[in-house]
Amino acid sequence: MMSINKMFLFCASLAAASCSSDIFVNHAGNMPADDKVAMVFKGQSKQDVLELLGSPSNIVSLDRDTWIYMSSEIKQVAFMAPKEIERDVLVIKFSEQGNVETIEKLDKQHGENVEINQEQTPDQEQEQGFFRKYFGGVGQYLPFGKGSQGMEP
């Protein structure tokens, strides 16, 4: 009986030890090399930066004058949750004329953790009565639009 317990403990420890050696490190992004980043200076055109650093990871859609280059390394041990171990971000802002205004290099220490709020906003449909919810749209669907093919609603 004692040997079965010892055998079970041995197998369990062997399985745990084999899982712990499965370490995966993934690299994502396209951060340019430091020597190329050092060649970017105020006043350069977007085309010059594009030729020097390549395409950015992201272009801010609101103004199109902020380019972001970024990369990160994510480590995962066996089946555990992945953890970001390194992050580099390069932000280049251009003037309205398309010339470099600012160059800012950030890392993981500059980031912030975002807390997910579990509260929910009430949905308006939940407050509608039965008849309004299920029959409120009856007669409002016009498949051919108003006055199409000589038919009036």
Residue pairs with C-beta under 8 A, 6 or more apart in sequence:
19 78
19 79
20 77
20 78
22 77
22 78
23 75
23 76
23 77
23 78
24 75
24 76
24 77
25 73
25 74
25 75
25 76
25 85
26 73
26 74
26 76
26 82
27 71
27 72
27 73
28 71
28 72
28 73
28 74
29 57
29 69
29 70
29 71
29 72
29 88
30 54
30 55
30 57
30 69
30 70
30 71
31 69
31 70
31 71
31 88
31 90
32 52
32 53
32 54
32 69
32 90
36 52
36 53
37 53
37 90
37 103
37 105
39 52
40 49
40 52
40 53
40 92
40 100
40 103
41 100
41 103
42 99
42 100
42 101
42 102
42 103
43 99
43 100
44 52
44 99
44 100
45 98
45 99
45 100
46 67
46 94
46 98
46 99
49 67
49 92
49 100
53 69
56 67
56 68
56 69
56 92
57 68
57 69
57 70
57 71
58 67
58 68
58 70
59 66
59 67
59 68
60 66
60 67
60 68
65 93
65 94
65 95
65 96
65 98
66 91
66 92
66 93
66 94
67 91
67 92
67 93
67 94
68 89
68 90
68 91
68 92
69 89
69 90
69 92
70 87
70 88
70 89
70 90
71 87
71 88
72 84
72 86
72 87
72 88
73 84
73 85
73 86
73 87
74 82
74 83
74 84
74 85
75 82
75 83
75 84
75 85
76 82
76 83
84 108
86 107
86 108
87 107
87 108
87 111
88 105
88 106
88 107
89 105
89 106
89 107
89 110
90 103
90 104
90 105
90 106
91 102
91 103
91 104
91 105
91 106
92 100
92 102
92 103
92 104
93 100
93 101
93 102
93 104
94 100
94 101
95 101
125 133
128 136
142 148
142 153
144 151
146 152
146 153
